[in-house]
């Protein structure tokens, strides 16, 4: 198990990306299936029937698969990728992360707000620090991730993080160790791949905006 409660999936089932040709854990790829109408359908949860077609959780990879006919080649039949497929996958993943953080909050495994998050970090209760990508850098710099790997999520917006806690917006949140946190870390890593390049020790990270409201 890595820091942040994430399981080491290197020995788990692997799938091959149709774009890069590289094989890796399923947690790092997006599954697609072909619907009865020949349309490419993202299967983020991996539950839809049919033969899975796997693409790395990366915006450029999915866009290339759609533009270069790689889905059709993998399916060995004529298929059509819907307009805005990459944005659709991103939206699904974003909703997934929001829902998982909300579930963690309801189970008592997540808090938001600067003071509560700081308290959890000081007491060692937090294994993952979550900060909104569009929060102010000055405000976010006052808190530090509890570890080096999988301990920092920065791919959610303030609105998305707020939705997880039933409020309009939030900048800071913390997750305790547990199964839900493992799932949040995994799904956030995939969302980060659709939104920005990942940085070492982070599950997503980008230059924040100039919003100065810290929730």
Secondary structure, DSSP 8 states (H G I E B T S, - for coil): --TTS----TTS-EEE-TTT--EEEGGGEEEEEE-TTSBEEE-TTS-SSS--EEEES-HHHHHHHHHTTHHHHHHTS--B--TTHHHHHHHHHHHHHHHHHHHHHHTT-EEESHHHHHHHHHHT--SEEEE-TTS-HHHHTTS--SSSSS-EE--S-HHHHHHHTTSS--SEEEE-SSHHHHHHHHHHHHHHHHHS---TT-BS-----------
